[in-house]
Structure formats: structure tokens, C-alpha cells
Amino acid sequence: MKKFYVELKKVVDDSYYIEIGHKLIDTLIRDIKNGLVPSAKRYAIITDSNVKGLYADDVLARLNDAGLKADLFVFPAGEKSKTREIKAKIEDEMLSLGYRRDCCIIAVGGGVVTDLAGFIAGTFGRGVPFINYATTLLSAADASVGGKTAVDTPLATNLIGLFNQPERIYIDIDAWKTLPKREISSGLAETIKHAILADNEFFCYLEKNIEKVFDCNTEVCEHIAEKNCEIKYQVVMKDERETGLREILNLGHTVGRAIETVSDYRLLHGEAVAIGLVAEVKLAKFLGLASDDDESRVVSLLERAELPITIPNYIDRDKLVKKLYTDKKVRDGKLRFVIQDGIGKITEFSDGNFAKEIAEEDIAKIIYSM
């Protein structure tokens, strides 16, 4: 019998730039023409039905006008479209049009678009480059940055996916002006989360300026876009694959993701996360890691962001508690939670361990009280 050792040690550079600005389609087209993705001969623009007429049609026209080959692939807007079935449908459409490994995917839209398109890019032809053009506050704060891509299943959200970093991210703040107020609020939930977990000074800034975001105040929106990226990339740089530290970005998500699924997506992602943040600060207070004042400030800021702070009556609490066990942080059948330490810091329970096992009855008490 013979044994062969296949040595495949690699050093991979997944670095990329994040461009934050206004009306960035010109910048996107210029960068592509200047060789942003030199291997690409065709461009697959993936978007949803809401963003198609607002931005994606323009990106398509501008690429074609520049002499670049591009096609548009559109799916129905909403979290319910972030599925394996929609992924396969888009892949089949790309294949039927002759797309192969010499293409680049451009995701134009919010978090559902960037999650789905990034996952497609990671598997199509065993991997093709992709670019994110983020058009929502939520995607700017969370989904388009960090390389997590996934689809949802009937059991839970984001359980099927991979880490896949883009070639570049464009955050077009002018696009926020086209968003319904509810979508602005949804994005603010992830912004508030970042402040709670990493930056007390940023939390204070939000307390002073939160209402200005709804008016799309240029200075405030630019600042929160920059702070969101700064906080998130500082974590991702240290733990790209979520082996420890990156779990802190799941603050509020153990309960939030469960609520999102149990609500059958009647709640937007940020709305569900907001409720999860309230549950988490109550848990932190129960553990002696947050004060009454901390809880009051978190709840007050979420309310001012016009986000829900209680669990809707239509959600079955028993079902919600059981759904917590689908969270990706669960280990050996035990619930684990990221816990804040006051405001602006996350508790590190041991060296490199930022999640704590919590008994079901303890979190259930909090859920039934909300």
C-alpha cells in the first residue's frame, strides 16, 4: 500500500476596499473599466424587484454603454426569496446565457441581495469574483461587509452558506433617500448593535443624532456608515471565519433570528434584532453585567429609532424558545449567548470565548416577560 501526502499550504489575501460616498455608480463603472476584476469578460448583475428600477437598470445600461457585456438577474424582493430554490434558478439562468468562470457578479441591493449573490459567486464555476453595491442602511451596516453569505431554510436563517469576500464594496448613501422609513429603522438596529458591543462614544453620538438619520442628514449618515464599517472590519480582520471573537457580532441575534423565523418574516431583520437586543440587555442585567440605566438607554434608543421592543402577540413563545436551538452558536445542544458588558463592550468569559451557556429556563423567563 502506498500513501501520498498532498501539500496545499496557501497564503490567501482577501483584502478589499470599501468605498463610502454619494451616487457611486460612476465610480463603480470607472473602477471596472480600469481593471477592478481583470479576469471578467461578462458581468451578472443580481438584484431584487424593488431595486431593479431604482439602481440595477442604470448599472446595466452604464455597463453596456461602456462596451462591457452584462445581464440582469432579478428575483422577488424580501427575505422569503433568500432560498436554495432562488439560488438555483439564478444559476440556471446564468448557465443558459453562457456564463462560465470568466464572469463577475455584481450584487445591487440590500442584505438579501448581497447574501444571495455572494453565495452564488462562491459556488458558481467553483468560485467567481463579485462586487457589492449596497443600497440600504442595513446592508451598509451589516450584510455587505464581512464576507458572510448564505440562504435561509425552513428551519432557520443563514444555516447554509460560506465565507466569501468581495472584490470591493460600494456604500451609496444617496440610496438611503429612496428607502421607506421602516427600512431605515431596520438598518439602525444593526448600527445600535455595533455601538453597544464596541463603542460607548458612538452610542452617545446616536443618542444625540438618531432622528437626523431619518432626514438623511449627510454628515450623520456618513459618520454612521464609517463607524459601522470600522467596528465590523476590526472584528472581521481578527476572526474572519468566526472561530471566537466574531461571535460578538451576533449580539441580539440568538433571540432576533429566532423571532424573524417564527414570525414568518413579518418582521424585518432589524426589527427582530431590536427585540433580540432588548432580550439580551435584560439577560445581561440578570447576570449582573448591565445596569438598570444601561437597559433604559438601550430600550430608549431603539424606541427613538422606531423599532419594536416587545415580542408581538402573534408569536408563540413556546415555539420561539425551541427555535433558539437552531442558532449557530449552539454547542452540544446548549444555548450560548453573547452578553454585553455595560454599553460599548462585550464580556469575554475566558480567553477568546465571548459566548456563555445560558439555561433555557433563564432566557425563557425573559422571553415570556416581553
C-alpha positions as CSV (number, residue, x, y, z in Angstrom):
1,M,0.0,0.0,0.0
2,K,1.3,3.5,-0.9
3,K,0.4,6.7,0.8
4,F,0.8,10.2,-0.8
5,Y,0.9,13.4,1.1
6,V,-0.7,16.3,-0.8
7,E,0.8,19.6,0.5
8,L,-1.5,22.5,-0.3
9,K,-0.4,25.3,2.0
10,K,-1.6,28.7,0.8
11,V,-1.5,32.3,1.8
12,V,-4.7,34.0,0.7
13,D,-5.1,37.7,0.6
14,D,-8.8,38.5,0.7
15,S,-8.3,42.3,1.3
16,Y,-10.6,44.8,-0.3
17,Y,-11.7,48.4,-0.3
18,I,-15.0,49.8,1.0
19,E,-16.0,53.0,-0.9
20,I,-18.4,55.2,1.0
21,G,-20.0,58.1,-0.8
22,H,-22.8,59.5,-2.9
23,K,-24.1,58.5,-6.4
24,L,-21.3,55.8,-6.8
25,I,-22.5,54.2,-10.0
26,D,-20.0,56.4,-11.9
27,T,-17.2,55.2,-9.6
28,L,-18.3,51.6,-10.0
29,I,-18.2,51.8,-13.8
30,R,-14.9,53.6,-13.8
31,D,-13.2,51.1,-11.5
32,I,-14.5,48.2,-13.6
33,K,-13.2,49.8,-16.8
34,N,-9.8,50.4,-15.1
35,G,-9.4,46.7,-14.3
36,L,-11.0,46.1,-10.9
37,V,-11.7,42.5,-12.0
38,P,-9.3,41.8,-14.8
39,S,-10.4,38.2,-15.4
40,A,-14.0,39.2,-16.0
41,K,-15.4,39.1,-19.6
42,R,-19.1,39.3,-18.6
43,Y,-21.0,40.8,-15.6
44,A,-24.1,39.2,-14.0
45,I,-26.0,41.9,-12.1
46,I,-28.1,40.3,-9.4
47,T,-30.8,42.4,-7.8
48,D,-34.4,42.2,-6.4
49,S,-37.7,43.5,-7.8
50,N,-37.5,46.7,-5.6
51,V,-34.0,47.8,-6.5
52,K,-34.3,46.9,-10.2
53,G,-35.8,50.1,-11.4
54,L,-34.1,52.3,-8.8
55,Y,-30.5,51.3,-9.5
56,A,-29.8,48.0,-11.2
57,D,-31.3,49.0,-14.6
58,D,-28.9,52.0,-14.6
59,V,-25.9,49.9,-13.7
60,L,-26.8,47.5,-16.6
61,A,-27.2,50.4,-19.1
62,R,-24.0,52.0,-18.0
63,L,-22.0,48.8,-18.3
64,N,-23.4,48.1,-21.8
65,D,-22.8,51.7,-22.8
66,A,-19.1,51.2,-21.7
67,G,-18.9,48.3,-24.1
68,L,-19.0,45.7,-21.3
69,K,-21.2,42.6,-21.6
70,A,-23.8,42.4,-18.8
71,D,-27.1,40.9,-18.0
72,L,-29.7,41.4,-15.2
73,F,-31.0,38.7,-13.0
74,V,-33.9,39.7,-10.8
75,F,-35.7,37.9,-8.0
76,P,-38.8,38.9,-5.9
77,A,-37.8,41.3,-3.1
78,G,-37.9,40.0,0.5
79,E,-36.3,37.6,2.9
80,K,-38.5,34.8,1.7
81,S,-36.6,34.8,-1.6
82,K,-33.2,34.0,0.1
83,T,-33.6,30.3,-0.6
84,R,-31.8,27.4,-2.3
85,E,-34.5,27.4,-4.9
86,I,-34.0,31.0,-5.9
87,K,-30.2,30.5,-5.9
88,A,-30.6,27.5,-8.3
89,K,-33.0,29.5,-10.5
90,I,-30.5,32.3,-10.9
91,E,-27.6,29.9,-11.5
92,D,-29.6,28.1,-14.2
93,E,-30.4,31.4,-15.9
94,M,-26.7,32.4,-15.9
95,L,-25.7,29.0,-17.3
96,S,-28.4,29.2,-20.1
97,L,-26.9,32.6,-21.1
98,G,-23.5,31.1,-21.4
99,Y,-22.0,32.4,-18.1
100,R,-18.9,30.5,-17.1
101,R,-15.9,31.1,-14.9
102,D,-14.8,34.2,-16.7
103,C,-17.6,36.3,-15.2
104,C,-18.1,38.6,-12.3
105,I,-21.2,39.0,-10.2
106,I,-22.4,42.5,-9.2
107,A,-24.9,42.5,-6.3
108,V,-27.0,45.6,-6.3
109,G,-29.3,45.9,-3.3
110,G,-29.7,45.2,0.3
111,G,-28.8,42.4,2.6
112,V,-30.9,39.7,1.0
113,V,-29.3,40.5,-2.4
114,T,-25.7,40.6,-1.1
115,D,-26.1,37.4,0.9
116,L,-27.6,35.5,-2.0
117,A,-25.3,36.9,-4.7
118,G,-22.2,36.3,-2.7
119,F,-23.2,32.7,-2.1
120,I,-23.8,32.2,-5.8
121,A,-20.4,33.8,-6.6
122,G,-18.8,31.4,-4.1
123,T,-20.2,28.3,-5.8
124,F,-20.7,29.2,-9.5
125,G,-17.9,27.6,-11.5
126,R,-16.4,26.7,-8.2
127,G,-16.0,30.4,-7.4
128,V,-16.1,33.7,-9.4
129,P,-15.4,37.3,-8.2
130,F,-18.2,39.5,-7.0
131,I,-18.8,43.2,-6.1
132,N,-21.3,44.5,-3.6
133,Y,-23.2,47.8,-4.4
134,A,-25.1,48.3,-1.1
135,T,-28.3,50.4,-1.4
136,T,-29.7,50.1,2.2
137,L,-28.6,51.2,5.6
138,L,-28.9,47.6,6.8
139,S,-26.6,46.2,4.1
140,A,-24.2,49.0,4.7
141,A,-24.2,48.3,8.4
142,D,-24.1,44.5,8.3
143,A,-24.7,42.2,5.3
144,S,-22.5,43.6,2.6
145,V,-19.4,43.8,4.9
146,G,-17.6,40.8,6.3
147,G,-18.0,38.0,3.7
148,K,-20.8,36.0,5.2
149,T,-23.1,34.7,2.5
150,A,-26.0,32.3,2.9
151,V,-29.5,31.3,2.2
152,D,-32.3,30.5,4.6
153,T,-34.1,27.2,5.1
154,P,-37.5,26.3,6.7
155,L,-35.6,25.5,9.9
156,A,-33.7,28.7,10.4
157,T,-31.9,31.6,8.7
158,N,-28.4,31.5,7.2
159,L,-27.6,27.9,8.1
160,I,-26.4,27.1,4.5
161,G,-23.7,29.3,3.2
162,L,-20.0,30.1,3.1
163,F,-17.4,32.9,3.8
164,N,-16.7,34.7,0.6
165,Q,-15.1,38.1,0.4
166,P,-16.0,40.6,-2.4
167,E,-13.6,42.4,-4.7
168,R,-14.9,45.7,-3.5
169,I,-17.9,47.2,-1.7
170,Y,-19.7,50.4,-2.6
171,I,-21.9,52.1,0.0
172,D,-24.1,54.6,-1.7
173,I,-25.5,56.9,1.0
174,D,-27.8,58.7,-1.5
175,A,-29.6,55.4,-2.0
176,W,-30.9,55.7,1.6
177,K,-33.1,58.6,0.4
178,T,-35.2,56.1,-1.6
179,L,-35.8,53.8,1.4
180,P,-39.1,53.6,3.3
181,K,-38.8,54.8,6.9
182,R,-39.3,51.3,8.1
183,E,-36.2,50.2,6.2
184,I,-34.1,53.0,7.8
185,S,-35.2,51.8,11.2
186,S,-34.3,48.3,10.4
187,G,-30.8,49.3,9.4
188,L,-30.5,51.4,12.6
189,A,-30.9,48.2,14.7
190,E,-27.6,46.8,13.4
191,T,-26.0,50.3,13.9
192,I,-27.1,50.4,17.5
193,K,-25.9,46.9,18.0
194,H,-22.4,47.9,16.9
195,A,-22.3,50.8,19.3
196,I,-23.5,48.5,22.2
197,L,-20.8,45.9,21.6
198,A,-17.8,48.1,20.8
199,D,-18.1,51.9,21.2
200,N,-19.8,53.8,24.0
201,E,-18.8,57.1,22.4
202,F,-20.7,56.0,19.2
203,F,-23.7,55.0,21.3
204,C,-23.7,58.5,22.8
205,Y,-23.4,60.0,19.3
206,L,-26.5,58.0,18.3
207,E,-28.4,59.2,21.3
208,K,-27.8,62.8,20.2
209,N,-28.4,62.3,16.5
210,I,-30.6,59.3,15.8
211,E,-33.5,61.4,14.4
212,K,-31.2,63.0,11.8
213,V,-30.8,59.7,10.1
214,F,-34.4,59.7,9.0
215,D,-33.8,63.1,7.4
216,C,-30.8,61.6,5.6
217,N,-28.5,64.3,7.2
218,T,-25.3,64.0,5.1
219,E,-22.8,64.4,8.0
220,V,-24.6,62.0,10.3
221,C,-25.2,59.3,7.7
222,E,-21.6,59.4,6.5
223,H,-20.4,59.1,10.1
224,I,-22.6,56.1,11.0
225,A,-21.6,54.4,7.7
226,E,-18.0,54.9,8.5
227,K,-18.4,53.7,12.1
228,N,-20.4,50.6,11.1
229,C,-17.6,49.6,8.7
230,E,-14.8,50.4,11.2
231,I,-16.4,48.4,14.0
232,K,-17.2,45.4,11.9
233,Y,-13.9,45.2,10.0
234,Q,-11.9,45.5,13.2
235,V,-13.6,42.3,14.3
236,V,-13.6,40.5,11.0
237,M,-9.8,41.2,10.5
238,K,-9.1,39.3,13.7
239,D,-11.5,36.4,13.1
240,E,-12.7,36.1,9.5
241,R,-14.1,32.6,10.0
242,E,-16.0,33.2,13.3
243,T,-13.9,30.9,15.4
244,G,-14.3,33.1,18.5
245,L,-14.2,36.9,18.5
246,R,-16.5,37.3,15.5
247,E,-19.4,35.8,17.5
248,I,-19.7,39.2,19.2
249,L,-21.3,40.5,16.0
250,N,-24.2,38.2,16.9
251,L,-25.3,40.3,19.8
252,G,-29.1,40.2,19.9
253,H,-29.2,37.7,17.1
254,T,-29.9,34.5,19.1
255,V,-33.3,35.7,20.0
256,G,-33.6,38.0,17.0
257,R,-33.1,35.4,14.3
258,A,-35.5,33.0,16.1
259,I,-38.1,35.8,16.1
260,E,-37.5,36.5,12.5
261,T,-38.1,32.9,11.5
262,V,-41.1,32.3,13.8
263,S,-42.8,35.5,12.6
264,D,-42.6,34.0,9.1
265,Y,-40.7,37.2,8.2
266,R,-43.5,39.6,9.0
267,L,-40.8,41.4,10.9
268,L,-37.8,42.8,9.1
269,H,-34.4,41.6,10.1
270,G,-33.5,44.8,12.0
271,E,-36.9,44.8,13.8
272,A,-36.3,41.2,15.0
273,V,-32.7,42.1,16.1
274,A,-34.0,45.1,18.0
275,I,-36.3,42.8,20.1
276,G,-33.3,40.5,20.5
277,L,-31.2,43.4,21.8
278,V,-33.8,44.1,24.4
279,A,-33.9,40.4,25.5
280,E,-30.1,40.4,25.6
281,V,-29.7,43.5,27.7
282,K,-32.3,42.1,30.1
283,L,-30.2,38.9,30.2
284,A,-27.0,41.0,30.9
285,K,-28.8,42.7,33.7
286,F,-29.9,39.3,35.1
287,L,-26.2,38.2,35.1
288,G,-25.0,41.4,36.7
289,L,-23.3,42.7,33.6
290,A,-25.7,45.6,32.8
291,S,-27.4,48.1,35.0
292,D,-31.0,49.5,35.0
293,D,-29.6,52.6,33.3
294,D,-28.0,50.5,30.6
295,E,-31.2,48.8,29.9
296,S,-33.2,52.0,29.9
297,R,-30.7,53.7,27.5
298,V,-30.8,50.7,25.0
299,V,-34.6,50.5,25.1
300,S,-35.0,54.3,24.7
301,L,-32.6,54.5,21.7
302,L,-34.4,51.6,20.0
303,E,-37.7,53.3,20.5
304,R,-36.4,56.6,19.1
305,A,-35.2,54.6,16.1
306,E,-38.9,53.5,15.8
307,L,-38.0,49.9,16.4
308,P,-40.1,47.3,18.3
309,I,-39.0,46.5,21.8
310,T,-41.5,43.8,22.7
311,I,-42.4,40.4,21.2
312,P,-45.5,40.6,19.0
313,N,-48.6,38.8,20.5
314,Y,-48.9,36.7,17.4
315,I,-45.6,34.9,18.1
316,D,-45.9,31.7,20.1
317,R,-43.5,31.9,23.0
318,D,-43.0,28.2,23.4
319,K,-42.2,27.8,19.7
320,L,-39.8,30.8,20.0
321,V,-37.9,29.3,22.9
322,K,-37.4,26.0,21.0
323,K,-36.3,27.9,17.9
324,L,-33.4,29.3,19.8
325,Y,-31.7,25.9,19.5
326,T,-31.3,26.5,15.7
327,D,-28.8,29.3,16.4
328,K,-25.3,28.7,15.0
329,K,-23.7,29.4,18.4
330,V,-25.4,26.3,20.0
331,R,-22.8,23.8,21.1
332,D,-23.5,20.2,22.3
333,G,-27.2,21.1,22.5
334,K,-26.6,24.1,24.8
335,L,-27.8,27.6,24.2
336,R,-25.0,30.2,24.1
337,F,-25.4,33.9,24.2
338,V,-23.1,36.9,23.5
339,I,-23.5,39.2,26.5
340,Q,-22.8,42.9,26.7
341,D,-20.7,44.4,29.5
342,G,-22.5,47.7,30.1
343,I,-22.5,49.7,26.9
344,G,-19.6,49.7,24.5
345,K,-18.1,46.4,25.4
346,I,-18.7,42.6,25.2
347,T,-18.0,40.2,28.0
348,E,-15.1,37.9,27.5
349,F,-15.8,34.9,29.7
350,S,-12.4,33.2,29.1
351,D,-9.5,33.6,26.8
352,G,-11.1,34.0,23.3
353,N,-14.5,32.9,24.5
354,F,-17.2,35.5,24.0
355,A,-20.4,33.4,24.4
356,K,-21.9,32.0,27.6
357,E,-24.1,29.0,28.1
358,I,-27.5,30.0,29.4
359,A,-30.1,27.7,30.8
360,E,-33.3,27.5,28.8
361,E,-35.4,28.5,31.8
362,D,-33.4,31.7,32.3
363,I,-33.9,33.0,28.8
364,A,-37.5,31.7,28.7
365,K,-38.4,33.9,31.7
366,I,-37.1,36.9,29.8
367,I,-38.9,36.0,26.6
368,Y,-42.2,35.4,28.5
369,S,-41.8,38.8,30.2
370,M,-41.6,40.7,26.9
